[in-house]
Amino acid sequence: MSATEHPTGPDSHYLTATAQAYGWSVRWRADNTLVMAHGARNAEASFTPEGGFLCARISAPGGKEADPSFRALLGHLEHHGRGLDAPSADTPD
């Protein structure tokens, strides 16, 4: 897998898109790990080559760490990221 490739399954796609939507910077490592950062918070999620979620790790200020489930990781990204922009008036429904 080259530095520009990463798993493209539903789990990896959904987590990448959610992190980016909430203002987290994202990058992929060659070992199928998605590394996310937002301010002093960091998270990593490991995936199978097909993009299935394996495990995650969160590092927060004060040395707090956690090994969340996929759903808990999504909640963390949403809660600690920036809010989503409201749709503009000219955005079609």
Disulfide bonds with the S-S distance in Angstrom:
none
